[in-house]
Amino acid sequence: RHVARKYNLYPTSMPEHRFMMLSEEIKDYDGYFILQSYVGGRDVIAQFIKEGVPNKLAIWGKIAHDGNALIDGPDGKINILDIKLYCFLRKVKFAQEELNINPSAQEGWVDAYMKLVEDVPEVKAYLDSDYLHRPLNNPHAKFASK
C-alpha cells in the first residue's frame, strides 16, 4: 500500500477499481482452494467445487464474456486477470478429474475461455515448453486425507 500510494498506483476510475477487486477475489479464491487441498482434504475440495465454485463461475463468466473474449483489461489485451483466472480454472479442472466431479452448468463458458487464453502466442509457447510439464508440485504432495 505504501508503494502504491507513493507512486500513484491505486486505481483512479471505476473500471480500474473493478479490475483490482476481481484480481483480489480470484487470488483469495485460489488461495482458499490451495489451502483446503492440503488441510481439508478430498471431501472439502469436492464440496467446494460442487457448491462454492459454480456460484463464482456464474459471476466470472459474465466478466469473461461467457468465454467469447478475454477480460477487458486497460489495453484490451491479455492481462493479469486472464492469467490468474486461467490458473485457477486449470486447478479446478485437475481436481474435478481426480475427484470424478462433472462440471456444473455454470462452467459452460470455461473451456472456450481457457482456449482463448491458450491461443495467445506467448501463453501457447509457455504451454508447449518443457518447463510446464514437470510435476505440478513435489512428489510427496497429496490431499490431506490420502
N, C-alpha and C positions, 0 to 999 in steps of 0.2 A: 504494500500500500504506500509505503514511504516513497519508493522509486516511482510508482505510478503518479503520485501527487507531484513529486519533484520534476518529473519530465512531461507532465501533462498527458499522461497515457490513459486516463479514465475516459470512458465513453462520454460523448457530448450530445448525441442525438438518440432518439428512441430506438431506431434500428440497431445502433451500436450497443445500447443497453440490453436489448433482447438477445443480441448475438452473444454478449458476455454472460448473461443469465443462462442461456442454453448451454454454453460451454461448461459452466459450473455444474449445471444439472446433470449433464452427461458424465462429467468427471465423478460426481457424487454417486451416481447410479453404478458406474463401473467399479468404483472403489468398494461399494457395498457388495457387489457381485463377487469380486475377488476375495474380500474378507470372508463372506459366507461360504465360498468354495473351500476354504481351509478350516474355518471354525464350525460352521453349521453342518456341513456335510451334504450328502446327496439329497436327502429329503427336503432340507431347507432350500437348496438350489432349485429342486424340482418345483416346489411350491412357489418360489419367487418367479420362475419362468412361466408358470401356469397362471398365476394371479397378479403379480406386480408388473411384469414386463408388457403384457398386452395393453394395459392402460397407457403406459408411456409410449408404446409404439403407435397407438391411435393418435396421440398428440404429435409425436415426432414425424409421423407420416405426412401430416398436413404441412409441416415445416419443410419437409423434403419433397414436397410437391407430389406425393404419392408415388415416388420413385421415378418421376419423369424428368427431374432436374436435380442438380446439386443444390445444396442450401445456399441461399442468397447471401454471399459474403460482401464485404465492402467493394470488391472489384469484379464480382461476377464469376470469378474463377474458383477452382477447388480451394478450400480453406481449412483451417484447423478443425472446425466443427465437422466437416465431412470426414476427416481422418479420425477424430475421436469417436464419432458415431459409427463409422465403419468398423473400427477396432472392437467396440462394444458389441455390435451385431455379430461379428465374427466369433467372439467368445460365446455368445448365446447359441449360435449355430453349432459350435463344437459341443456344448453342454447338452443341447437338445438331442444331438446324435448319440452321445454317450449314454444319456438317460432315457432314450427311446420316447421322447416327447414330440408329438406332432406340432408343427407351427400353428399358432392361433389365427383366427380370421383377420386380426389386426395386422398380421405380417404380410399381407398381400403385396405390399409395395417394397418389401425388404430386398428380395432378390434383384429386382430391377435397379434399385438404388445402389446396391453393392456392385452391380455390373458397371454402372456409371462411374463409380469411384475407381474400380479396377481397370477401366478403359483409359483413364488419364495416363499419358505416356510415362510419366515419372513413377507412378504407382505400379503400372504394368512392369516396368523394368525392375522395380524392387521385388514384386511378387515372383518374377521369373528368375531372380537371382538365387544363388546358393545360400545366401545369408538367411533367408526366411525359413528354409527347410530344415533347419536344425531343430532340436527339441524346443517346444514352447517354454518349457521350464526344466528344471533339473530332473533326472530320472526318479528321484525319490518323492517328488511332489505328487500328491493324490488327494482325493476328497478325504475329509477327516474321518468319516465312518468306514472307509475301506480298509 
